[in-house]
Amino acid sequence: MNTETDAINEALRLDGNAVAGELQMLLGFDVTVLQTTCSHCHKEGLFANLLAYVRGPG
């Protein structure tokens, strides 16, 4: 593992709570409590626990 790369990746990673306010303004309800299912592995979880990266690799 490359600790420098891991630190950069962690700095670019956000969870679902990071966009919760914007989505609530747009949709009119708290999306963090929504149950979600991954279309790839079918794992279930709360929207708040989803991870997003603010920049693509490269």
C-alpha positions as CSV (number, residue, x, y, z in Angstrom):
1,M,0.0,0.0,0.0
2,N,1.1,3.5,-0.8
3,T,0.3,5.7,2.2
4,E,0.6,8.9,0.2
5,T,-1.9,7.7,-2.4
6,D,-4.2,6.4,0.4
7,A,-4.1,9.9,2.1
8,I,-5.0,11.6,-1.2
9,N,-7.8,9.2,-1.9
10,E,-9.2,9.7,1.6
11,A,-9.1,13.5,1.1
12,L,-11.1,13.2,-2.1
13,R,-13.7,10.8,-0.6
14,L,-17.0,12.1,0.7
15,D,-20.0,10.2,2.2
16,G,-23.6,10.7,1.4
17,N,-24.0,13.3,4.2
18,A,-21.8,15.7,2.2
19,V,-24.5,16.2,-0.4
20,A,-27.5,15.8,1.9
21,G,-28.3,19.5,2.3
22,E,-28.2,20.2,-1.5
23,L,-30.4,17.1,-2.2
24,Q,-32.8,18.1,0.5
25,M,-33.2,21.6,-1.0
26,L,-33.7,20.0,-4.5
27,L,-36.0,17.1,-3.5
28,G,-37.7,18.4,-0.4
29,F,-36.8,15.6,2.0
30,D,-33.9,14.1,3.9
31,V,-32.2,11.6,1.5
32,T,-29.7,10.3,4.1
33,V,-32.3,8.0,5.6
34,L,-33.2,6.3,2.3
35,Q,-32.4,2.6,1.9
36,T,-30.2,2.0,-1.2
37,T,-29.1,-1.1,-3.0
38,C,-25.9,-1.4,-5.1
39,S,-26.8,-2.4,-8.6
40,H,-23.5,-4.2,-8.9
41,C,-23.2,-6.3,-5.7
42,H,-26.7,-5.9,-4.4
43,K,-25.5,-4.8,-1.0
44,E,-28.0,-2.7,0.9
45,G,-27.4,0.3,3.1
46,L,-28.3,3.9,3.9
47,F,-27.7,6.7,1.5
48,A,-25.7,8.5,4.2
49,N,-23.2,5.6,4.1
50,L,-22.5,5.8,0.4
51,L,-19.1,7.0,-0.7
52,A,-18.4,9.4,-3.5
53,Y,-15.1,10.8,-4.9
54,V,-15.0,14.5,-5.8
55,R,-12.5,13.8,-8.6
56,G,-12.0,10.9,-10.9
57,P,-8.6,9.1,-10.9
58,G,-5.8,10.5,-13.0
